[in-house]
Amino acid sequence: MARGHVRYLVAPAAILVVLFVVAGVLGSTYTPNTTIPSELPGRHVVVSGVPLRVVQQGQGRDVLLIHGSPGSIEDWDSVAGALAASFRVTRFDRPGHGYSGDDGSYSYEHNAEMALGLIRALGLTRVVVVGHSYGGATALAMAVGNPPEVAAYVVVDSATYETRRKPDAAMRLVDLPIFGYGFGTLFAPLARRRIGRGVAEQFEGPPPDGFIELRQRIWSTPKVLHALADETAGSTENLKRLAPRYPDIKSPTYILAEADAQFRRATAERLHVDVKGSTLRLVPNTGHYVQFQKPEEVIDAVKAAAGR
């Protein structure tokens, strides 16, 4: 009987050891690919030694768009063209996402520093910074320092005090140094399926054609999975540091959130109280990707922020 128990314990342990050995080999030899596919737009701009994929279009007042976690430049396709008719619109893949590189740091504060570094590298002025989801909290991490280059902020459906997404066992493995890239390689097929389900759940109704497939392709690389895991694991503590500083924000701030999602609505209402003089717009009949389901709401908010 005792021998049976020993075999029962040894087999899973042996499998786990093999997985770690394989993940270690894969992780130690993995080199993140930042090459932008020829069929996708963008160029690299180096900020603090990190190549960031950037797309600019239009002329006029500067607008900077910051995507969520995971995410990429493509998350603004629904509004970038319309905004470019009146503004110079800059989009970029955040560090570790899309086809940008990274330096191993993924906090809101670090993302804010990189975004501000990009603004300075490109010579943007009087910028309206627009952030969706994780990008919205990144915009707030910029705003608490009141940088002179930024004139106003638009925060779109962001978790700004706590996050509901918690890291599971697979994410914790992908978050490990070196080994994480190996586990990201092993888990890529599973990640693609989870991305498909997760994105579909963020829409009120079906997503646009090809929306899920493109994101499964871009978001399931070991580099992106590692960045996502680290951002997920660190979000709660990051927000605990950031949230007490919201009353320090002096720039005009526009807050958009789902009217029909209790967590998003309550979060937005709380942020509206903390950021004095902010403008709150609760948007009905939309999912998390407000910019795709209610693009006119985001465009109007940007125009209002620019007018202020």
Phi, psi and chi 1 to 4 in degrees:
 res  aa     phi    psi   chi1   chi2   chi3   chi4
   1 MET       -  -43.5 -172.2   71.6  174.2      -
   2 ALA   -63.9  -39.2      -      -      -      -
   3 ARG   -63.6  -37.2  -71.1 -179.6  179.9  177.5
   4 GLY   -61.1  -42.1      -      -      -      -
   5 HIS   -64.3  -39.5  -78.7  -61.1      -      -
   6 VAL   -63.4  -45.7  169.4      -      -      -
   7 ARG   -61.7  -37.6  -73.7 -163.3  -62.4  -89.4
   8 TYR   -62.1  -34.5 -179.3   77.6      -      -
   9 LEU   -84.9  -35.4  -66.0  172.2      -      -
  10 VAL   -68.7  -40.2  167.1      -      -      -
  11 ALA   -59.2  -51.8      -      -      -      -
  12 PRO   -62.4  -36.4  -21.6   33.1      -      -
  13 ALA   -64.0  -40.4      -      -      -      -
  14 ALA   -65.2  -41.2      -      -      -      -
  15 ILE   -61.9  -42.6  -67.2  171.7      -      -
  16 LEU   -63.2  -40.9 -171.6   60.8      -      -
  17 VAL   -61.9  -44.0  168.5      -      -      -
  18 VAL   -61.8  -43.0  170.7      -      -      -
  19 LEU   -60.0  -43.1  -79.8  175.1      -      -
  20 PHE   -67.7  -36.9  -94.2   90.1      -      -
  21 VAL   -64.5  -46.6  169.8      -      -      -
  22 VAL   -63.6  -44.8  172.7      -      -      -
  23 ALA   -62.5  -37.9      -      -      -      -
  24 GLY   -64.3  -41.9      -      -      -      -
  25 VAL   -65.8  -47.6  171.5      -      -      -
  26 LEU   -63.5  -42.0  -68.5  172.5      -      -
  27 GLY   -67.3  -38.5      -      -      -      -
  28 SER   -72.2  -20.0   62.5      -      -      -
  29 THR  -105.8    0.8   57.0      -      -      -
  30 TYR   -79.6  133.1  174.0   71.3      -      -
  31 THR  -122.4  114.6  -59.6      -      -      -
  32 PRO   -58.1  135.8  -23.6   33.7      -      -
  33 ASN   -97.1  117.0 -178.6   13.4      -      -
  34 THR  -106.5    8.2   59.1      -      -      -
  35 THR   -65.5  124.8  -58.0      -      -      -
  36 ILE   -79.5  122.5  -57.4  168.0      -      -
  37 PRO   -57.8  146.5  -24.5   34.5      -      -
  38 SER   -62.0  -26.3   58.8      -      -      -
  39 GLU   -84.7   -3.9   68.6  -85.6   15.7      -
  40 LEU  -112.1  149.0  -64.0  178.4      -      -
  41 PRO   -79.9  164.2   30.9  -36.1      -      -
  42 GLY   129.5  162.0      -      -      -      -
  43 ARG  -143.9  166.1   61.6 -173.2  175.1   93.3
  44 HIS   -98.8  135.0  -77.4  118.7      -      -
  45 VAL  -120.8  125.5  174.9      -      -      -
  46 VAL   -85.9  124.3  177.4      -      -      -
  47 VAL  -126.2  119.3  176.2      -      -      -
  48 SER    52.5   39.5  -61.4      -      -      -
  49 GLY    82.6   -0.4      -      -      -      -
  50 VAL  -108.7  125.2  175.9      -      -      -
  51 PRO   -76.6  121.3   27.1  -32.3      -      -
  52 LEU  -109.5  131.1  -61.1  179.0      -      -
  53 ARG   -75.1  126.6  175.9 -165.9  174.1 -153.8
  54 VAL  -131.1  141.8  175.0      -      -      -
  55 VAL  -129.0  131.9  168.5      -      -      -
  56 GLN  -124.2  143.2  -73.5 -172.9  -63.7      -
  57 GLN  -154.2  151.7   59.0 -166.9  114.9      -
  58 GLY    87.1  175.6      -      -      -      -
  59 GLN  -134.7  152.3  -61.0  -68.1  -31.6      -
  60 GLY   121.0 -154.0      -      -      -      -
  61 ARG   -57.5  141.1  178.8   78.2  174.2  -83.9
  62 ASP   -80.6  134.5  -78.1  -49.9      -      -
  63 VAL  -128.1  130.2  172.1      -      -      -
  64 LEU  -114.9  125.8  179.9   72.4      -      -
  65 LEU  -106.1  128.4  -54.1  176.1      -      -
  66 ILE  -120.7  121.8  -51.7  177.0      -      -
  67 HIS   -82.9  178.0   65.2   73.7      -      -
  68 GLY   -92.0 -156.8      -      -      -      -
  69 SER  -132.4  112.4  177.4      -      -      -
  70 PRO   -74.4  173.4   30.8  -35.6      -      -
  71 GLY   179.5  179.7      -      -      -      -
  72 SER  -165.8  177.2   65.9      -      -      -
  73 ILE   -49.8  -36.0  -79.7  169.1      -      -
  74 GLU   -62.9  -16.6  -73.2   69.8   24.6      -
  75 ASP   -70.5   -5.5  -72.3   -5.0      -      -
  76 TRP  -114.9   10.4  -64.6  107.0      -      -
  77 ASP   -57.3  -29.3  -77.7   -9.5      -      -
  78 SER   -72.1  -21.4   54.8      -      -      -
  79 VAL  -124.9  -16.5  -63.3      -      -      -
  80 ALA   -61.4  -43.7      -      -      -      -
  81 GLY   -63.1  -44.7      -      -      -      -
  82 ALA   -65.2  -40.2      -      -      -      -
  83 LEU   -66.7  -34.4  -71.7  172.0      -      -
  84 ALA   -66.4  -14.0      -      -      -      -
  85 ALA   -70.1  -20.5      -      -      -      -
  86 SER  -124.8  -17.2  -56.1      -      -      -
  87 PHE  -132.7  163.9  -56.9   98.3      -      -
  88 ARG   -90.5  112.4  178.1  168.6   62.3  172.1
  89 VAL  -102.1  126.6  178.7      -      -      -
  90 THR  -116.3  126.8  -57.6      -      -      -
  91 ARG  -121.0  151.7  -61.0 -178.8  -89.8  167.4
  92 PHE  -152.1  153.0   71.3  105.6      -      -
  93 ASP   -80.0  123.2  -70.3  -16.6      -      -
  94 ARG   -62.7  160.2  -69.7 -166.9  -61.9  102.7
  95 PRO   -53.2  130.4  -28.5   35.9      -      -
  96 GLY    86.4   -6.7      -      -      -      -
  97 HIS  -114.4  159.6  -68.0  -91.3      -      -
  98 GLY    54.2 -123.6      -      -      -      -
  99 TYR  -117.1   29.1  -62.0   99.1      -      -
 100 SER   -95.7  156.1  -72.1      -      -      -
 101 GLY   -85.6 -170.0      -      -      -      -
 102 ASP  -158.7  170.0   66.7   73.6      -      -
 103 ASP  -119.7   17.0   58.6    5.9      -      -
 104 GLY    89.7    2.0      -      -      -      -
 105 SER  -112.5  135.2  -62.6      -      -      -
 106 TYR  -136.8   11.4  -52.1   99.6      -      -
 107 SER   -69.7  166.1   67.6      -      -      -
 108 TYR   -59.3  -41.6  -62.6  110.2      -      -
 109 GLU   -62.9  -42.7  -65.6   89.3  -14.5      -
 110 HIS   -67.8  -41.1 -177.5   71.1      -      -
 111 ASN   -61.4  -37.8  -87.8  -86.9      -      -
 112 ALA   -64.4  -41.9      -      -      -      -
 113 GLU   -62.4  -40.5  -70.1  170.8    3.4      -
 114 MET   -68.4  -40.2  -66.1  -62.6  -73.2      -
 115 ALA   -63.2  -42.8      -      -      -      -
 116 LEU   -66.7  -36.9 -171.1   56.8      -      -
 117 GLY   -62.6  -38.0      -      -      -      -
 118 LEU   -66.7  -42.2  179.8   62.4      -      -
 119 ILE   -55.1  -45.4  -74.4  172.3      -      -
 120 ARG   -71.3  -38.6  -69.0  167.6  177.0  163.9
 121 ALA   -63.9  -34.3      -      -      -      -
 122 LEU   -92.1   -6.0  -65.0  174.4      -      -
 123 GLY    70.6   32.3      -      -      -      -
 124 LEU   -75.6  145.7  -50.9 -174.6      -      -
 125 THR  -135.6  155.5   59.4      -      -      -
 126 ARG    44.6   49.7  -61.7  176.4   60.8 -122.6
 127 VAL   -78.3  140.8 -172.8      -      -      -
 128 VAL   -98.4  114.5  176.1      -      -      -
 129 VAL   -96.1  126.7  171.3      -      -      -
 130 VAL  -119.5  122.9 -172.9      -      -      -
 131 GLY  -125.9  135.5      -      -      -      -
 132 HIS  -107.9  130.5  171.8 -115.7      -      -
 133 SER    58.3 -119.7 -163.6      -      -      -
 134 TYR   -57.3  -33.1 -162.6   97.5      -      -
 135 GLY   -66.3  -29.1      -      -      -      -
 136 GLY   -67.8  -42.4      -      -      -      -
 137 ALA   -67.2  -33.3      -      -      -      -
 138 THR   -62.4  -42.5  -64.4      -      -      -
 139 ALA   -60.9  -40.2      -      -      -      -
 140 LEU   -67.3  -34.3  -67.6  171.9      -      -
 141 ALA   -64.6  -29.8      -      -      -      -
 142 MET   -71.9  -44.7  -62.5  173.6   67.9      -
 143 ALA   -64.2  -33.6      -      -      -      -
 144 VAL   -63.9  -21.9  -63.5      -      -      -
 145 GLY   -90.9   -4.7      -      -      -      -
 146 ASN    46.8   56.3  -64.2  -66.8      -      -
 147 PRO   -65.2  139.4   24.7  -34.5      -      -
 148 PRO   -66.9  -20.9   23.2  -33.8      -      -
 149 GLU   -72.9  -18.9  -64.4   89.5  -15.0      -
 150 VAL  -106.5  130.3 -177.9      -      -      -
 151 ALA   -98.8  -29.5      -      -      -      -
 152 ALA  -160.8  163.6      -      -      -      -
 153 TYR  -132.7  144.9  -61.5   86.7      -      -
 154 VAL  -126.0  121.2  179.0      -      -      -
 155 VAL  -110.1  119.0  178.0      -      -      -
 156 VAL  -112.2  108.9 -177.2      -      -      -
 157 ASP    49.4   57.8 -142.9   42.0      -      -
 158 SER  -109.2  143.7  -63.5      -      -      -
 159 ALA   -84.4  110.8      -      -      -      -
 160 THR  -116.6    1.8   52.4      -      -      -
 161 TYR  -127.2  -36.7  -65.1   90.8      -      -
 162 GLU  -155.0  159.6   60.3  178.7  -29.2      -
 163 THR  -115.6  143.3  176.8      -      -      -
 164 ARG   -83.2  -19.8  -77.0 -171.9  155.8 -175.8
 165 ARG   -83.6  119.2 -173.8  172.8   65.5 -164.2
 166 LYS  -112.1  147.0  -53.3  -61.8 -179.2 -175.2
 167 PRO   -71.1  130.1   24.9  -32.6      -      -
 168 ASP   -91.6 -174.7   57.2   16.8      -      -
 169 ALA   -61.6  -40.6      -      -      -      -
 170 ALA   -63.6  -42.3      -      -      -      -
 171 MET   -63.0  -38.8  -90.2 -165.2  170.6      -
 172 ARG   -65.1  -34.7  -66.9 -169.3 -175.7  -79.5
 173 LEU   -68.8  -42.5  -70.4  173.3      -      -
 174 VAL   -67.4  -22.8  175.6      -      -      -
 175 ASP   -80.3  -11.0 -169.9   28.3      -      -
 176 LEU   -66.4  146.0  -66.9  171.5      -      -
 177 PRO   -62.3  140.2  -19.6   31.6      -      -
 178 ILE    61.6  -62.1  -58.9  176.9      -      -
 179 PHE   -58.2  -32.1  -70.9   93.7      -      -
 180 GLY   -59.6  -39.6      -      -      -      -
 181 TYR   -66.0  -35.1  -66.6  109.0      -      -
 182 GLY   -67.1  -45.4      -      -      -      -
 183 PHE   -64.9  -33.8  -79.7  113.8      -      -
 184 GLY   -61.4  -37.8      -      -      -      -
 185 THR   -65.9  -44.2  -57.2      -      -      -
 186 LEU   -67.3  -36.6  -65.5  172.8      -      -
 187 PHE   -89.6    0.8  -65.0  161.7      -      -
 188 ALA   -54.4  -46.1      -      -      -      -
 189 PRO   -60.3  -41.9  -24.4   36.2      -      -
 190 LEU   -63.3  -40.7  172.3   63.2      -      -
 191 ALA   -62.3  -40.0      -      -      -      -
 192 ARG   -60.9  -40.8  -77.8 -169.2  -74.6  -88.8
 193 ARG   -66.4  -42.0  -69.9 -166.0  -66.9  -88.5
 194 ARG   -66.8  -37.4  -68.7 -178.1   64.6  174.3
 195 ILE   -61.5  -44.2  -71.0  166.6      -      -
 196 GLY   -59.0  -46.9      -      -      -      -
 197 ARG   -67.2  -44.2  -68.5 -165.2  -57.2  -90.3
 198 GLY   -64.4  -42.0      -      -      -      -
 199 VAL   -66.4  -42.5  169.2      -      -      -
 200 ALA   -59.3  -35.8      -      -      -      -
 201 GLU   -70.5  -16.1  -68.9  170.1   -3.3      -
 202 GLN   -88.5    2.1  -58.4  -58.9  -44.2      -
 203 PHE  -113.1  145.9  -83.3   82.9      -      -
 204 GLU   -89.7   94.1 -175.3   74.2   22.9      -
 205 GLY    98.1 -175.0      -      -      -      -
 206 PRO   -72.5  143.8   25.0  -33.4      -      -
 207 PRO   -68.3  163.6  -15.2   28.8      -      -
 208 PRO   -59.4  154.5  -21.3   32.0      -      -
 209 ASP   -56.7  131.6  -70.1  -16.5      -      -
 210 GLY    80.2   -5.8      -      -      -      -
 211 PHE   -61.3  -50.0 -172.2   97.3      -      -
 212 ILE   -68.2  -44.8  -70.4  176.2      -      -
 213 GLU   -60.3  -42.5  -68.1   77.0   10.3      -
 214 LEU   -64.7  -41.0  179.7   58.1      -      -
 215 ARG   -71.9  -33.6  -79.6  147.1 -173.2   81.2
 216 GLN   -59.9  -38.4  -74.3  175.9  -43.5      -
 217 ARG   -68.6  -45.6  170.1 -173.4  165.1 -169.3
 218 ILE   -80.3  -36.9  -62.5  174.9      -      -
 219 TRP   -88.1   -9.7  -62.5   -4.5      -      -
 220 SER   -96.8   12.9   62.1      -      -      -
 221 THR   -77.9  152.4   66.5      -      -      -
 222 PRO   -55.0  -37.7  -27.7   36.3      -      -
 223 LYS   -60.0  -49.0  177.4 -164.2   69.4  177.4
 224 VAL   -68.6  -41.3  174.0      -      -      -
 225 LEU   -62.3  -37.5  -66.1  177.4      -      -
 226 HIS   -66.6  -44.5  178.4   70.8      -      -
 227 ALA   -62.2  -43.5      -      -      -      -
 228 LEU   -60.6  -45.0  169.3   62.2      -      -
 229 ALA   -62.9  -43.0      -      -      -      -
 230 ASP   -66.8  -41.4 -161.9  -84.2      -      -
 231 GLU   -64.4  -40.2  -72.3  176.1   -8.2      -
 232 THR   -65.2  -44.7  -58.8      -      -      -
 233 ALA   -65.4  -33.3      -      -      -      -
 234 GLY   -95.7   -6.8      -      -      -      -
 235 SER   -60.3  -46.4  -74.6      -      -      -
 236 THR   -60.0  -48.7  -63.0      -      -      -
 237 GLU   -67.6  -38.0  -70.7  -56.2  -45.7      -
 238 ASN   -58.0  -45.7  -79.6 -174.0      -      -
 239 LEU   -69.5  -31.7  -69.8  172.9      -      -
 240 LYS   -63.4  -33.9  -75.6 -178.6  179.8  178.2
 241 ARG   -75.1  -38.1  -68.4 -163.9  -53.7  -91.6
 242 LEU   -79.6  -43.1 -179.5   59.8      -      -
 243 ALA   -56.5  -40.4      -      -      -      -
 244 PRO   -62.5  -13.2  -24.9   36.2      -      -
 245 ARG   -94.2   -4.8  -59.3 -177.3   63.1 -166.0
 246 TYR   -56.7  -37.1  -66.5  154.8      -      -
 247 PRO   -63.2  -13.6  -26.1   36.9      -      -
 248 ASP   -78.4  -10.9  -63.9  -22.9      -      -
 249 ILE   -70.5  125.7  -63.0  173.1      -      -
 250 LYS  -107.1  -21.8  -53.0  -57.9 -178.9 -173.2
 251 SER   -77.7  152.8  -60.5      -      -      -
 252 PRO   -54.7  132.6  -24.9   34.6      -      -
 253 THR  -132.2  127.6  -57.7      -      -      -
 254 TYR  -111.9  129.2  -69.6   74.5      -      -
 255 ILE  -116.2  122.3  -54.9  163.3      -      -
 256 LEU  -116.1  138.7  -86.0   65.5      -      -
 257 ALA  -155.1  160.0      -      -      -      -
 258 GLU   -63.5  127.8  -57.7  170.1   65.6      -
 259 ALA   -75.4  -26.4      -      -      -      -
 260 ASP  -100.2    2.6  -52.4  -45.5      -      -
 261 ALA  -109.1  113.4      -      -      -      -
 262 GLN   -58.0  -44.0 -166.1  -82.9  -29.0      -
 263 PHE   -63.8  -47.1  172.3   73.9      -      -
 264 ARG   -65.4  -41.3  -61.1  -71.3 -177.9 -177.9
 265 ARG   -64.2  -48.9  179.7 -176.7 -172.5  120.2
 266 ALA   -62.4  -39.0      -      -      -      -
 267 THR   -62.7  -45.4  -61.3      -      -      -
 268 ALA   -64.6  -40.2      -      -      -      -
 269 GLU   -65.6  -38.1  -69.8  173.0  -23.7      -
 270 ARG   -66.7  -42.0 -178.2  178.9  174.3 -175.0
 271 LEU   -63.6  -38.8 -178.6   64.1      -      -
 272 HIS   -59.6  -36.4  177.5   47.0      -      -
 273 VAL   -71.5  -41.7  171.1      -      -      -
 274 ASP   -72.3  -34.5  -81.2   -9.0      -      -
 275 VAL   -95.4   98.4 -179.1      -      -      -
 276 LYS   -61.6  135.5  -54.8  -56.6  179.6 -174.5
 277 GLY    79.2    5.7      -      -      -      -
 278 SER   -73.4  162.8   60.6      -      -      -
 279 THR  -114.5  128.8  -59.9      -      -      -
 280 LEU  -111.9  132.2  172.8   63.1      -      -
 281 ARG  -130.6  114.0  168.7   65.8  174.2  146.8
 282 LEU   -93.4  121.9  -62.4  172.4      -      -
 283 VAL  -102.8  119.0 -175.2      -      -      -
 284 PRO   -81.8  161.0   30.4  -34.4      -      -
 285 ASN    57.5   46.2  -55.3  -44.4      -      -
 286 THR  -143.5  157.6 -177.6      -      -      -
 287 GLY   -96.5 -161.2      -      -      -      -
 288 HIS   -65.3  -34.3 -177.2   49.8      -      -
 289 TYR   -84.6   71.9  -75.5   91.8      -      -
 290 VAL   -58.2  -37.2 -179.1      -      -      -
 291 GLN   -65.5  -20.6   67.0  -91.5   40.6      -
 292 PHE   -94.4  -36.6  -82.5   87.7      -      -
 293 GLN   -90.1  -28.2  -60.4 -153.5  -90.3      -
 294 LYS  -135.3   60.8  -61.7  -72.4 -175.5  176.7
 295 PRO   -58.8  -32.4   20.3  -32.2      -      -
 296 GLU   -63.3  -29.9   68.1  -76.8   -6.7      -
 297 GLU   -66.5  -43.4  -63.7  -76.5   -4.6      -
 298 VAL   -68.2  -43.6  175.6      -      -      -
 299 ILE   -61.1  -44.5  -67.1  166.9      -      -
 300 ASP   -62.7  -38.8  -72.4  -10.9      -      -
 301 ALA   -64.9  -41.7      -      -      -      -
 302 VAL   -63.1  -44.3  173.5      -      -      -
 303 LYS   -64.2  -39.0  -70.8 -179.2  176.5  178.8
 304 ALA   -65.9  -41.8      -      -      -      -
 305 ALA   -63.5  -40.0      -      -      -      -
 306 ALA   -66.4  -35.5      -      -      -      -
 307 GLY   -67.2  -31.5      -      -      -      -
 308 ARG   -70.4      -  -72.1  -82.5  -64.5  -84.2
